[in-house]
Amino acid sequence: MARDFKLIFAISLLLLLLECCHGGKVGVCYGRSADDLPTPEKVVQLIKQHNIQYVRIYDYNPQVLKAFANTSIELMIGVPNSDLNAFSQSQSNADTWLKNSVLPHYPTTKITYITVGAESTDDPHTNASSFVVPAMQNVLTALRKVGLSRRIKVSTTLSLGVLSRSFPPSAGAFNSSYAYFLRPMLEFLAEHQSPFMIDLYPYYAYRDSPSNVTLDYVLFESSSEVIDPNTGLLYKNMFDAQVDALYYALTALNFRTIKIMVTETGWPTKGSPKEKSAASPDNAETYNTNIIRHTVTNQGTPAKPGESMNVYIFSLFNENKKSGLDSERNWGLFYPDQTSVYQLDFTGKNNGVRWNSSGGNSSGSSRWCIASAKASERDLKGALDWACGPGNVDCTAIQPSQPCFQPDTLVSHASFVFNSYFQQNRATDVACSFGGAGVRVNKDPSYDKCIYITAGGNKTKVTNATALTSSASTSHGNKLARWILRLCLVILLLFRF
């Protein structure tokens, strides 16, 4: 009996560790408000070609569900607002829908989430939000009847408009006018371990108030920080501030265990005259590249450092049937002919390096970052330890027998690591600061087989150095492996005694 208990305890620890340590996932929203899109079958091929593993659709179109069959792509499907009333009024309606519209495609189509309603509090034509929770309950009951309530999570998506206050983040609070809907919804999410799904768009904050919000701050490019006066936490981008405002709002209502999932975020490439300074391919590429890297490296937020969070980029295609300003029709990563609007790497391994047709970096930078000769040994060691740890730099190259180990000096090792961090963070001034221990130089510090990458140098040289730098995004996986090894040792000790 004791041995059985030890086995169960050890397995539980392992599962908990795996759950806590997985990386954030990046998906894409596949909207279809257009009359010129490729067939779903061609769309699935495009998605697979670009290594996209997670997709959100807004309905349960049978042709689309069939197209995703026998792929490893995880699909989030939606119950539109127009169906909420019927789903909320009758359990049989939800049962019939599941039987006729979902189960014929499952599990060959890997459905993992069902969103019941989309931004219902913003729907101006119906009282959609009042139907959401009863509809969610009925959908969950339908899933439970067929044994799928644990495999397919049920939630709903909301906009940031559910908050009455989002700044400073620690003052985040839900709009009291939605209390009739929010509290029972949150109780549902907490009881069934479903995520709080939110659509976040820092773009709108900048577009509507460019004099109060800087472009760098919303693009994850800011060299300055915004302080929360209540907590002292520093924010370098608006996305983190908005996420933390939601966490604080949840905490204020005593819902501390609910996880947040961002079901839409992105940036338009074209807009109306009032949007021209904000909506552009360059800004869209910058924002989405940075949000992907932010997610896959588990950077978390100032209030939740290191916490993984799943994020979906909006949207797969430009959608010509959308109403409103020009930007509404130009959020796509791809044109309808399936060519890229701009280049984007969903793995997050390109470290923000974007090649133009001439082989150089789009920013035009050709500088390196090395350790300052004036920096103290203490400052260098502290900066080096940080870069190889929380900074997510792969420091393998400076280990014994590796190409950058010699000369075995603190300055030499710090220089290589500083430059790796500098380049993978878009070669900005702040990425070479290291508290004054770093300095930018124009002369290539590379020597022998120790290659210092550069965002604007020879493309072949950068390719040869990829193994030393792109793996920064996988350092989290290395940490996980170490933790699993330690846990295995614990398991062996448990069985020994």
Steps between C-alpha positions, in 0.01 A plus 500: 500500500780742592676421174181572304462831678858593417443418133182707485671787680798493263285489187291789632814705557620428148166599344491816706851588391418444135188713531683786670800507273359479147563798279242748382325407177447729202203450271324690224140610447349374175223751425297461184317832453608517137393385155845439353661249738654169395316177577531362854712214366751746353491704820595194705794435268612861546471468877705181503760656272559776754515267802186642661371248755206683657206656314185682607188509283186692589235240418469129426490494120505132396723558197759672720481233771544228238803676351682481835438127536802273549736788574674573829356853502300584813177679417294748699145517367227750584129526569404836339303757695203437274472146645528596866128544567412157363786332683409666830129415480526128438737223596374298204614776264855471633483120492378497141764751391777294654367179345448641150767771466796396717511126569502399130840674475647401837761372575640493145480878524679593821254735671630622835291811580146621441437872538136570581444853372755759392538841668134478599513810719590705192211368289283809438201321348415229752513425869748225416695505825194397702487172305870413524523318834185286456622410150846411636338277763293319239797451267705361788216267601477377141874429502473325835231267367743369236804497728680798346464764771864462604644483151322803357499817709205741489538876538404830332705786358481857624651838416695729730178701525399275789741703713396835641864579578822354362766747617695474711480122461467443874178706493346276232129454566204353318218722382225471761233525231602150387484347849181305417697314236862501617471342844309187388731474200809517720351245738451268201859549382645442847291188563590338170863623467419686179704803391385862504512583129573860406555690176777760552596773255764751614476635144173677579646673806776648286278584203247683715746679726846528337586805713461295821628159385829456317531269201805326648304418816226317311746327263713347781785730393508752784832582667318669789262358757163594642472452874196380688501734803313251717730203449823650369488257206652627176328453163684518169199423281126555507410135440644396837327791671163398356546135596598592854201733530283197428685288758453770762131531410460124541684509832277781625202265457696214660544301180872438532522162329355594161758513220487758223509408133529770233270388221568797273782749465680646202566806289356627169718568196282767342247753625288806434663846495472534879679165539784541250767576758413186695380239250794378292671172403812596696305565820295184454812289449670656800203453733422144399866392498541637850177355639594157365847511656350638823262204511720205403780603739258517794599850599173546684406842637639713784227369732530142369864457391577180315136392477403342170204635307348401167452771237317502166602744226224673306466425217599245238364698202392849408118487506335726241145464637575655838331832567649813656830678438749368245705334771216256572565338163879491530607295801611201295831318504422384147328635194216289352747368240691348797807721463636654821415859586827496697731234640415342833652200679249327727770303679650819645848375410596775258585724796349800329751493211313587182682474168423733212563421136860620517586259778527766767287566803198727461630732768832548320702443818848350466624542857598263773477518878793404725599536864632840598865510605394743774246264656583345836540127538194494725283677242620274220436184698153617603407595144641173364304291751182688417543466123564125525200460730193727481640664184454170311840507327647163406844513662623165372766663281696632799519164677823294507593344162252728323610756235475809721642361826852628426621743611357389834436850635192666642520785247521264203215280616282798589566659161375199307190461718423876496508500122274193477240668723539828309438344159208280607331808648506701179833678560349790692701727729327369810590140402868589536479694824550228764503768764786680324708183458433474125625716215417506129784469247536506121792258474413130475622330824492152341818292516602151388182289518328730748251685281318804641167519319377828361154594378648690206809302411565227247202269478717189474690591813178542693377166373818331622448650843134405525571205728651737753212746509167375377494239771441779751133445437543135603687570823173454683489145366850438636390620842200267482727207418714576804193515724370170364840340568488624858148366539609160370765494772232578758289213365794260531556609858132451580509141374827430677354592837 
